[in-house]
Amino acid sequence: MIVKIVEKPGSRHMGVDLTKRDYSYVLTCVSNNGNEDVQTILRAIGIRTGAPYINRSMIDAESGCVGVDVDRVDKKVWEATVRHSTEKPTPVNVAKKGKDPEKPLTWPVEIHWSGRMIETYPNFDATQPKGLPFVNSAGDTIRDRQPTELWHAIVTLSRMEATYNPVYAAKFAGKINSSNWFACPKYTAKCGWVGADLTYIEAIDKYFWKVTYPFEIAPEGWRPRRSQPNHPLLIADRGRRCKLSPSQGGSAAEPDKLYLTRDDNGVATGDEAFLDGAGYQLKVDLKNGRLPVMIEHEYYEQIDFNVLRLP
């Protein structure tokens, strides 16, 4: 079983002349038992003939995959060299590219790009390098403020399939990519509902499913971390109750007992206030670098989109 597929560092190559553009890169495939053959490696990689060349945010749609060369370099390690070119492959070496009316399952994947604007209320502004928290001069959260616009790319991949299983489709809906996929670093792509349209192919008098896979790509990622204080899904630690130390009037016998938050004069008010990550009230102080503490949450389950073998 292949347990890891990573790109070999420094293996990217590009060649350009007056008539074509060629690309290649190497994928290292690691097995846990060494019992695979070449076909197993090709299925694990999942790159189809004609698939566009992708390198991070650069996509050359005219440069289709023209072949994959697989070599075994160790008992449990394989290397697959993926080759792309804008030059049309000859029918002798590569399967015909295009829509053969008698073979719908060989039709190339359709790719459509669009965008979606969302309004967010981040905890920090755009001031470089880390941003300033949205608090007033007294350290309280600023409530009445303008939302921030954030743009996400939407890519929709469609292909013909023989069957459609909504239970299998639900396995991917709302999940994020657990590994690099389609030029998207892990945790940056989220799958929507995988839909399908029953399509009649007149040339062969048969029905097939046109299955559509929508993905929303978030450059900031769908898995927020404290290192991203301005992340729209990261929230500040605050509440209306807090812990009090014995010197503040708390109970030494019940150190985790919660009390109403207090104002600057020590009067219990129950007003929402910042907390320090351990349950104690925190006074934000911009001048001395005392910033709000951010809380991390796992909002989405993760899954490997590469098993879909798209595009």
C-alpha positions in Angstrom: 0.0 0.0 0.0 1.3 3.5 -0.9 1.3 5.5 2.3 3.0 8.7 1.0 3.3 10.6 -2.3 5.5 13.7 -2.3 7.2 15.8 -5.0 10.9 15.2 -5.2 12.7 18.5 -4.3 14.4 20.2 -7.3 12.8 17.9 -9.8 10.7 20.5 -11.6 11.9 21.1 -15.2 10.6 23.4 -17.9 11.6 23.7 -21.5 10.3 26.3 -24.0 11.0 26.8 -27.7 9.2 28.5 -30.5 6.7 25.7 -31.0 6.0 24.1 -27.6 6.3 24.1 -23.8 7.5 21.0 -22.0 7.4 20.3 -18.2 8.3 17.4 -16.0 8.6 16.7 -12.3 9.2 13.6 -10.1 6.8 12.2 -7.5 8.3 9.9 -4.8 5.9 7.1 -3.7 6.6 5.3 -0.5 5.1 1.9 0.3 4.6 0.2 3.6 5.2 -3.3 2.3 6.8 -3.1 -1.2 4.3 -5.4 -2.9 3.1 -2.8 -5.5 3.6 -3.0 -9.2 3.7 -0.2 -11.9 -0.1 -0.2 -12.3 -0.6 0.2 -8.6 1.7 3.3 -8.6 -0.1 4.8 -11.6 -3.5 4.3 -9.8 -2.2 5.9 -6.6 -0.8 8.9 -8.4 -4.1 9.3 -10.3 -2.9 11.6 -13.0 -4.8 11.1 -16.3 -3.5 11.6 -19.8 -4.3 15.1 -20.9 -4.5 16.6 -17.4 -3.3 20.2 -17.3 0.1 21.1 -15.9 -0.1 22.6 -12.4 2.6 24.2 -10.3 1.3 26.0 -7.2 -0.9 28.8 -8.5 0.4 28.4 -12.1 -1.8 26.3 -14.4 -0.9 25.7 -18.1 -4.2 24.3 -19.4 -2.7 23.8 -22.9 0.1 21.6 -21.6 -1.5 18.2 -21.1 0.0 15.2 -19.4 1.6 13.0 -22.2 3.0 10.3 -20.0 4.2 9.0 -16.7 7.5 7.0 -16.3 7.6 4.8 -13.2 10.9 3.4 -11.8 11.6 1.4 -8.6 14.5 2.9 -6.7 14.2 0.8 -3.5 12.1 -2.1 -2.2 9.6 0.3 -0.8 10.3 3.5 -2.8 9.1 4.3 -6.4 9.7 7.4 -8.5 7.2 8.5 -11.1 8.3 11.1 -13.7 5.3 13.1 -14.9 5.7 14.7 -18.3 3.5 17.5 -19.8 3.7 19.2 -23.2 1.8 21.6 -25.4 2.8 19.4 -28.4 -0.1 17.1 -29.4 0.9 13.5 -28.6 0.9 10.9 -31.4 -1.9 8.3 -31.2 0.7 5.6 -31.2 2.0 6.5 -27.7 -0.9 8.3 -26.0 -4.6 7.7 -26.0 -6.6 10.0 -28.2 -7.3 13.3 -26.5 -10.8 14.7 -27.0 -14.4 13.6 -26.9 -14.7 10.2 -28.6 -18.6 9.9 -28.8 -18.3 6.2 -28.3 -16.2 6.4 -25.1 -17.7 9.0 -22.7 -15.6 7.8 -19.8 -12.4 8.9 -21.6 -13.6 12.5 -22.1 -11.3 15.1 -20.5 -12.2 16.7 -17.2 -14.0 20.0 -17.7 -12.6 22.8 -15.4 -14.4 26.0 -14.6 -13.1 28.8 -12.3 -15.1 31.5 -10.6 -14.9 33.4 -7.3 -16.9 34.2 -4.2 -16.7 37.3 -2.0 -17.3 36.8 1.7 -17.6 39.4 4.5 -15.6 38.7 7.6 -14.9 40.5 10.9 -11.3 39.6 11.6 -9.8 40.1 15.1 -6.8 42.0 13.7 -6.5 44.7 11.0 -4.3 44.7 7.9 -1.4 46.6 9.6 1.9 44.9 8.8 3.5 42.7 9.9 0.9 41.1 12.3 -1.9 43.6 12.4 -3.5 45.5 15.3 -6.4 44.1 17.3 -9.8 45.7 16.8 -10.0 47.2 20.3 -10.5 50.7 21.5 -8.1 52.7 23.7 -9.6 51.1 26.8 -8.9 47.6 25.5 -12.5 46.7 24.8 -13.6 45.0 21.5 -14.8 47.4 18.8 -18.3 46.2 17.9 -19.5 48.7 15.3 -17.1 48.4 12.4 -17.1 47.7 8.7 -16.7 44.1 7.6 -13.7 43.1 5.6 -14.0 41.6 2.0 -12.3 38.3 1.4 -12.2 36.5 -1.9 -12.1 32.7 -2.4 -11.6 31.0 -5.8 -14.1 28.4 -6.8 -13.0 25.6 -9.1 -15.6 23.1 -10.5 -14.3 19.9 -12.1 -16.8 17.8 -14.1 -16.4 14.4 -15.8 -18.4 11.6 -17.2 -18.8 8.5 -14.9 -20.7 5.3 -15.2 -22.3 5.4 -11.8 -23.2 8.0 -9.1 -23.5 7.2 -5.4 -24.8 10.1 -3.2 -23.6 8.2 -0.1 -20.0 8.3 -1.5 -20.5 12.0 -2.5 -21.4 12.8 1.1 -18.1 11.4 2.2 -16.4 14.5 0.7 -18.9 17.2 1.2 -17.7 19.8 3.7 -14.2 18.2 4.1 -10.9 19.9 3.5 -7.8 18.5 1.7 -5.5 16.6 4.1 -2.6 16.7 1.6 -1.5 18.8 -1.4 -4.0 18.6 -4.2 -4.5 20.4 -7.5 -1.9 23.1 -6.8 -3.6 23.7 -3.4 -1.5 23.3 -0.3 -3.2 21.1 2.4 -6.0 22.6 4.4 -6.8 25.2 1.7 -9.5 23.5 -0.4 -13.0 22.6 0.8 -15.3 20.3 -1.2 -18.9 21.2 -1.7 -21.7 18.8 -2.6 -20.7 16.4 -5.4 -23.6 16.6 -7.8 -24.5 14.7 -10.9 -26.7 15.0 -14.0 -27.9 11.9 -15.9 -26.8 12.4 -19.5 -27.9 10.6 -22.6 -25.2 9.8 -25.2 -27.0 9.4 -28.5 -24.1 8.0 -30.4 -24.1 4.8 -28.3 -27.7 5.0 -27.0 -26.6 4.9 -23.4 -26.9 7.0 -20.2 -23.9 8.2 -18.2 -23.6 10.5 -15.2 -21.9 13.9 -15.5 -20.5 14.3 -12.0 -19.5 17.7 -10.8 -17.0 18.3 -8.0 -17.0 21.9 -6.6 -14.1 23.1 -4.4 -13.7 26.5 -2.6 -10.1 27.5 -2.2 -9.1 29.7 0.8 -5.6 31.1 0.5 -5.6 31.7 4.3 -6.6 28.0 4.8 -9.6 26.3 6.5 -7.6 25.2 9.5 -6.7 28.4 11.6 -3.7 28.5 13.9 -2.5 31.1 16.4 0.3 32.0 14.0 -2.5 33.5 11.8 -4.0 36.2 14.1 -6.1 37.7 11.3 -7.7 34.4 10.2 -11.4 34.8 9.8 -12.1 31.5 11.6 -9.8 32.3 14.6 -11.7 33.8 17.6 -10.4 35.8 20.5 -10.7 34.3 24.0 -13.3 36.3 25.8 -16.4 35.9 27.9 -18.6 37.1 30.7 -17.2 34.9 33.4 -13.6 34.3 34.5 -11.5 32.8 37.2 -10.2 34.9 40.1 -7.0 34.3 42.1 -7.3 34.4 45.9 -5.8 37.9 45.9 -8.6 39.0 43.7 -11.3 37.4 45.9 -11.4 34.0 44.4 -11.7 30.7 46.4 -8.4 28.9 47.1 -10.4 25.7 47.7 -12.1 26.0 44.3 -9.5 27.4 41.9 -11.6 26.7 38.8 -14.7 28.4 40.1 -16.0 31.1 37.7 -17.1 34.6 38.6 -18.6 37.5 36.7 -16.0 39.6 34.9 -15.1 42.9 36.6 -14.5 46.5 35.5 -11.3 48.5 36.2 -12.6 49.2 39.8 -13.0 45.5 40.6 -16.8 45.7 40.5 -18.5 42.5 39.1 -20.4 43.5 35.9 -20.6 40.4 33.8 -19.6 42.4 30.7 -17.8 40.6 28.0 -14.0 40.8 28.5 -10.9 39.3 27.1 -9.4 36.2 28.8 -5.8 35.1 29.0 -6.2 31.5 27.7 -6.3 30.0 31.2 -9.7 31.5 32.2 -8.4 34.7 33.9 -9.4 38.2 32.8 -6.9 39.9 30.5 -6.5 43.6 30.1 -5.3 44.3 26.5 -2.4 46.7 26.4 -1.3 47.6 22.9 1.6 49.7 24.1 3.2 46.9 26.0 2.4 44.2 23.5 -0.4 42.5 25.5 -2.7 41.3 22.7 -5.8 39.2 22.8 -5.3 35.5 23.1 -6.7 33.5 20.1 -8.5 30.2 20.4 -7.9 27.4 17.9 -10.7 25.0 16.7 -10.9 22.3 14.1 -13.9 23.4 12.0 -13.7 20.8 9.2 -12.8 17.1 8.9 -10.0 16.2 6.5 -9.8 13.8 3.6 -7.4 13.1 0.8 -8.9 14.5 -2.4 -6.2 12.7 -4.5 -8.3 9.5 -4.3 -10.8 11.2 -6.6 -8.1 11.2 -9.4 -9.0 14.7 -10.5 -8.5 16.4 -12.9 
